[in-house]
Amino acid sequence: MGAVSSRLPVFPWDRLEPYKTTAAAHSDGIVDLSVGTPVDPVPAVIRQALTDAADSPGYPTVWGTAALRDALTGWAAERLGARGLEHTNVLPVVGSKELVAWLPTQLGLGPGDKVAYPRLAYPTYEVGARLAGAEPVVYDEPTDLDPAGLKLLWLNSPSNPTGRVLTAEELRRTVAWAREHGVLVFSDECYLELGWEADPVSVLHPDICGGSYDGIVAVHSLSKRSNLAGYRAAFLAGDAAVLGELLQIRKHGGMMVAAPVQAATVAALGDTAHVAEQRERYARRRAALRTAFEAAGFRIEHSEASLYLWATRDEPCWDTVGDLAKRGILVAPGEFYGAAGERFVRIAFTATDERVDAAVRRLAD
């Protein structure tokens, strides 16, 4: 029996462990700007909803409660401009990483099929293709791809790792091209509410999709906007036929969002105050880190949205990682996101204010 893991690359974060050990040895402790995990409290309104739903002895449904589906369609209409969404156009998932990793398999893709994603990208797009036995293909411009055998096209705006935002015209052109060639588009929009120097737009906006959701699905997460990474709360919105097929498969697989998390999601999507408060925190940290890294000789590219600065000192990324680790600062090597990132590092601004201040001081020394 062949090991499925043999199809996969080395788990990237394991390679960072020696540098984490070095950074942790700093006399004032580590400043971890690598993974990008939320560190601020879960908003009280969400915790209360979770607590109120804690007495949930029965099995939840894969489709979610009617209240959850109302919340998903309502939020997508208000925030994304998605018109006319029905309950069949939304589906909760157990965190977006699970969805990305298993989507090609759940779509029935395999040998002979291709899955395309940006040249600089979240590593799990490739992992998902390899788990299914499909061929991973990278692109610079999606409409330059050979559509033969291409079954799934990933978009990611705002981008992880670069923070780049695709324009409305770029999205329109890509959606039209994909529909022409019968290619399913999944748009990873998990950072859409974190635009700083650009205003990200969803593929579900009528200016992009023409009011039709045929062949397109948007992926959203509450991990970053609401500090819910530990809850594994995410959802899909778009083509009802695609989501209906995924629903049937996920029912058999028992891929259910926990009932208290469903209730917490309803509360999170119904409250905007905590989103604004968290944005303000991130904006402050972003400004401080950007100023400090630029003063220390780094050049920042893209980074107009998301929770990261895409930075370079025009040297191999592992040299940069090693030097910063000696200062007690841990960042992610750009190589994790593709060979095109080999001279960049990704800097997350998800550390606490106190840790961000520590990084600023160290970079000035």
N, C-alpha and C positions, 0 to 999 in steps of 0.2 A: 504494500500500500504506500503510494508516494505521499510525501508530506506536502500539504498545500502551502505551508510556509516557504517551501523552496521556490515558489513562484514570485515571492515578494522580495523587495529590497530590504536591507538591514533597517531595523526601526531607527529612524534618524536620531531621536533624542538620546538613545543609549550612547551614541558617539560623543555626546556633550558632557557626559558624566565626569571625566577627568578635569575638565575646565570648571565644572561646578564645584568640585572639591577644592580647586585652587582659589576660586572666588570666595568660597565659604571660609577659607582660612584668614581672610582679611581681618584685621584687628577690630574693625567696626562692623563686621558681618557682611554678608552677601547682599548685593542689590540685583535681584533677579528680573531682568528685562527680556527674558528669552521666550518662555512658552506663551505668555499673554493671558494667563488665567486671571479672572476677576478677583479682587482682594477686598472690595468694599462690601458693606453689609447688604444682605437681601432686604429690599424695602419692606417696611412694616406691614403695608397693605397686602403684600403677597404672602408674607409669613402667616398673617392672620387667616387668609383664605386657605392656606395649606393646613393649618391647625384645625380650622372649622370642619374640614373634610377628612380629618384623620380617621374617623370612625367609618371606614370603608371596607367592610369585610368581604363584599362580593367582587367578582371579576369585573374589571372595566372592559369597555368595548374598544376594539381597534379604531373604529371610526370616531369615537369620542362622544361625549354627551351633546345633546342639542344646544345647551348653553355654550359649550366650547365651540361648536361649529358656527353658532351665531357670532361669537366673539371673533373668530378667525375671518369670517366673511366681512363683518363690520369693520374690523381693523384694516383689512386689505382695501376696502372701498375708500375709507377715510384717508389712510396713509399712502397707499400706492396708486390711488385713482382707479382701481380695478372695478369696473361697472358690471352689475348683473350677476355677481357670483352667487351660486346656489350652494347648498350643503355638499353636493356632489363634486364641487370644485375645490374642496379643501380636505386635507388629511393630516392629523397629528402624527408625528414620528418621535422616536426615542432619542432625541438629540440629532443634530444634522450630520455628525460624523458617521453614525450608524447608517444613515440613509445613503450618504456618498459611497461608503465602502461596499454596500450590498445592492445598490441600485442596478448595476449591469446584470448581476445574477438574477435579481427579481424581474428584470425585463426579459429574461431568457436569452441574453447575449452569450456568445461563446466563440470558439475558434472560427476564424473567417470574418468576424465582426470587428469593427473599429470603434474606439471611444476616444474622442479628441478633447483636449484641454489646453489652456495657455502654456507657453514655454516656461514661464515662471509661474508656479502654481502650488497650491495646497497639495501635499504629497498623496493624500487619500484618493484623489481622482485616478492616479495611476494604480494605486492599490486595488481600487474597485474593478478596474479593467482586468488586472491580473488575476484576481480572485475568480472572475468569471471565465478566465481563459481567453478573453478577447485581446485584441491588439491595442495597446495605448499609443496614441499619436499626439504629438505636440504641434502647436501652431503659433505663428506670430499674428496672422490675419486669418480669421476663420473662413472667410469667403475664398481664400486661396487653396483651401483643402480639396483633395480629390474626394468627391462624394461617394465613390464606389466602395461599398462595404461599410460606409460610415453610418452607424446607427444612433449614436448618442454624442451630442455636442455640449460640453460644459462651457458656460460663460461664468465669469466671476467679477462682479463690479458692485461695490469697491473691491479691489483685489487684495487678497492675501497671497504674497507678502508685500507687494509694492505700494498698495494704497491708491493705485490708479483707478480712475472712474471712466467708464465708457460713455461717450456722448450719446444723446438720443439718436443721432443719425447713424452712428456705428451700430447701435442696437437694432434700429429699424432695418438696416441693410442686412444684418446677420439673420434676423428672424425671417425676412423675405427670402433670402438665399436658402435657408434651411427648409422652409416650406416648399420651395421649388423642387428641392432634391429629396424630399421625404425624410429629413433628418430630425430626430426629436431633440429639442433644446431644453436643457435644464439650466436655469440661471441661479447661481449661488449669490444671494443678496443679503447674506447674514450681517453685513456691516452697513447696510443702506441708511440707517439712522445716524451714522457717524461720519457725515460729510463735513469737512472743514473749509476747504477752498474750492469745493465743487458741490453741486446738488445732485446726488445720485438719483437715477430714475429706474423704475422697475420695468421688466419686459411686459408686465401685465397692464401697464398704462396704455390707454387707447391710442395715444400718439405713436406708440411702438408697435402694438399688436393689431391695431385697426379694429379693436373691439371684439376680436375673436381670440379664444384661448387654444385653438387647435394647434397641437404640436409644441406647446410651450408650457413649462412648469417653473414656478419660482420657489426657491428654498429660503426659508426664514428661520431665525433662531432667537431665543430670548436670553441666551447665555451672556452676551455682551451688553445689550441695551438695558437689561434688568438684573444683571449679576446672578443669573440662574444657571451657570455652567454645571453646578452640582445637582440641579433638578433634571437635567436632560430633557429640555422642553423645546421642541421645534415643530415646524409644520410645512406642508406643501400647499401651493395654490396654483390652479391652472386647469389644464385639459382634463375634463371629467372622465373621458374614456381611459386615459392613462392612469389617473388616480383610482378609478374603479377597478382596474386590473391589479394595481398594487394593493388595494384594499383586500381583494380576495386572497392574494398570496400571503399578505401579512396576517390575515385571520388564521390561516393554517399554521403560520409560524409563531403565533402567539405574541406578536410584536405590539404590545399594548402600553400606552402611556399610563402610568399609575394614576388612579382616580384623584388622590390629593394634588398631584401635579397638574392634572387637567383643571382642577378648580383654581390652582395658583395661576395658571396661564390665563384664565378668564380675567382674574383680578389684574394681572400684569398688563394685559392688552387694554383694559378699561381705564388705566390710570396713566396720565401723561406727566404728572408732576415729578415722579421719580426719574423718568427718562431725561427730563430737562436738568435735573440736579446732577445726574451722573454725567451727562454731556459736559456740564460746567467743570466737573472734576477732571475729566479727561482733557478738556481744552487747556486747562491750567498746567497740567503735567506735560502735555505735548509741547506747549510753548517753552517751558523751562528746559526740557530735554533737547529740543531742537536748537535753541540758542546755545546751550552748553556744548553739544556735539559739533556744531558748526564752528564755534570758537576754538575747539580742540582739533580742527583741521579736517573734519568730515564734510563731505558733500551729500546733501539730501536730494534724492530724485523722487519724482511723483509724490507720494505721501499726502495727497490732497484729501484723503478720507481714510477710514478704518482706524485701527488702534496701534498702528506701527509707523515707524520711520524707516525708510529704505535708504541705507547710508553706505558710503564707501570712502576709503582712504586710498583708493587705487592700488590695492595690494591684495594678495590672496586672503580670502575671508577667514581662514583658520589662523592666520597671523594676527588679524584684528581681534578675533575671539580670544586668542591667547594673551595678547597685550592687555585687553580690557579685564580679563580674568585676574591678572596680577593686581589690578586696582580694585578688585572685589566686585566688578560689574560683569554680569553674565548676559550675553546676547546670543541670538541664533545666527549661525552661519548661513549665508545666502544659498550655498550649495544644497541645503536641505530642500530647496524649492525648484531645483533644476540647475543644470550646468551653467546656464546663463547668469546665475547668481553667484558665481564663484569668487567675485571680487567685491561682494556686498555683504552687509549684515542686516538683519531685521531687529529693530529695537522696539520693544513693546513699552507703552506707557501705562501699564496696568499695575505698577507698584504703588504703594501708599505714598502720600505726600512726603512723609518723613524719609522714605527710601529714595524717592526722586531727588529730594534736597541733598541727600548723601552722595548720589551719583554726580550731581552738579558740582559739588565741592571737589570731588575726586578728579573730575575732568579738568578742573581749573588748576590743579596742582602741577 
